[in-house]
């Protein structure tokens, strides 16, 4: 939902409540997108990229389950 600035000012508590319960709330000024109201938790997640690098790596799928086969033939000869 997009809120006109004047309406968002008058109903700020509702804008905040919806940002917490539903998600980001767009506020427009003069018919153009101006700002987005988001929860503090969402802001922190966006600011830090969602997780640190260690958490990102730990969330990766288990690569040991991949069945990778290597050809046992010798490499081809290349003239340099």
Secondary structure, DSSP 8 states (H G I E B T S, - for coil): -EEEHHHHHHTHHHHHHHHHHT--EEEEETTEEEEEE--HHHHHHHHHTSS-HHHHHHTS--GGG-------S-------
